[in-house]
Amino acid sequence: MKVFVTVGTMMPFDRLIKAMDAWALRHPDENVLAQTGEGSWVPTHMPYREMFSPDEFRRHCSNCNVIVSHVGMGTVIMAADLQRPLVAVPRRQHLNEANSDHQVATAAWLRDRPGVSIIDSELDLEGAIERMAATRGAATFGSESQSRLCARIAQFLWAAVDQ
């Protein structure tokens, strides 16, 4: 299985990188690659880079079985576009991972959508990755549900802008 981990480009998300580094230690036969951003945690059990170019990022997303990420809309849209299963952990303001709890709100909105597994704690990564890998990506976002999801995401974003 290939797992691509991404934390976006805005702020460090060491909690997720640390949890995925521990996951990689427990799963030495799995192929894990991380985009770590500018965090302070340095992975020792999975290869990583701080940033990938947009083309490299898309290629890594396209070539993986599961994307593990923060609840960033760019990654959600990329996963939908590429029909890749997504395990997403919202950043938390009280842990200094974000300037607000907007990812918690977005996670609540995305919860139970096809192809997305929202987990509330990094402790839930194990089961979520296994469940999402079992979808193999092919049936994650059917074209109809993908179009509806992307339309709803756009609607959600425009509503937030209008507030």
N, C-alpha and C positions, 0 to 999 in steps of 0.2 A: 504494500500500500504506500502511496505517496501522499504526504501531508504537507501543505503549504501554510505557514503561519505568518500572519501579517498584523501589525498594530497601527497601521496608518502612518501619517507623517506629522501630526500636530503635537502630540505629547508622548512622553515615555509611557509604556504600559508593562513595567517590570513584572507585575503579578502574573500576567498571562505568559510572558516569556519564561519566567522561572518555572511555572507549572508545566509548560510544554517541554522544557529542558528535562524536567523530572520524568515526564511521560516518555520522552525519547530514551532515557536511561532504562526504563522498564520495558521498552519495546525496541531492543537493539536491531532487530531485523527489518524494522520499518524505515522508510526513506522520509526523513523530515528535513525541511528547509525553512528557515525563518528570516523574515524581514523585521528587524528589531527596533528600528527607529533610533532615537538618541537616548535610550535608556541606560541605566548603570549596570544592570545584570548582564554578565557575559556568559552566554551558553557554553557548556563544556561537552554536551552530549548530542548536539545537533549543529550542522553547519548553518551559518548565518551571514547576513550582510545588513548594515544599517538601512540602506535604501537600494532599490532596484529602479532602473529606468522604467518608464511606462510600458515599453515593449517587453522588457524582461519580466515585469510584474504580470502582464497579461499571459505571457508564455508559461510562467510558473503556475498561475491559476488554471490555465488550460490543461496543463499536464498532470495535475494532481487528482487524487481520488476524493480528497476532503480539504476544504479551506477552513482553517481555524483563525478567528479574527475577533477584534473589537466590533462593536455594532456601528461600523462606519458605512454610510450610505454608498460610498464608492465601491466598497468591497461587496456589499449586498447586491448592488446592481451588476457588478462584474460576475458574481456567482450565478445570478439569474441568467445573464446573457450567455454564459458559457455552460449553463446547466450543470453546475458543480454543487454538491452538497456543502452547506455552510454550518459550522458550529460557531456561535457568536456569544461572546462574554461582554456585557456592558461595562464600560468604564464607570467608576464611582467618584463623585465629587468629594465625598468625605475621606476618600483614600488619596486625594490629590492626583487623581488620574485624568480629571477633566475639570473644566471651569464651571460646569453645571451638570445636572443629571439628565441631560437631553438623551443620552444613550439608553438610560433606563426607560424613558418614555418611548423611544423608538423600539426598544426590545419588546416592550409590552404590546406595541402595535404589530410587530412582526411575529410574535409568539403564535405557534400553531399554523403558520403558513407552510405550504409544501416546500420541502427542500431546505428548510431553516430549522436548526435546533438552537433555541435560546437557552443558555444555562445561567443560573444565578450565581454560581460559585465555580471557581476553578477546580474544586473537588469533584465536580460532575463531568469533567472532561472525558474521563475514561469511557463511561457508558455512551456519552453523546458521540464521540468519535467512532466507536464501534457501530452504533446504530446508523449513523450517516454514511459510513463506509459501505455498509450493507446495501445502500441504495445504488451504489456504483455510479452515481451521477447521471446515468442515462435517463432515468425516469424522474429525476428530481424536479425539474420545472418543465412541464409539458408546454407546448407553444401557447395554448390558450391560457393556462395559469401564469405563464411567464409574462404574457402581454398584460393580463389583469394586474399582476404584481407590480410591474413597471409603471402602469398607469396609476395605481394606488400610491406608489412611492412618490411619483411626481405630484399627485394631488396633496399628499401629506406635506411635502416640502413647500409647495406654494401656499398652503394654509398657514404654515409656520412663518413664512415670509410676510404674509398679510397681517399677522398679529402685531 
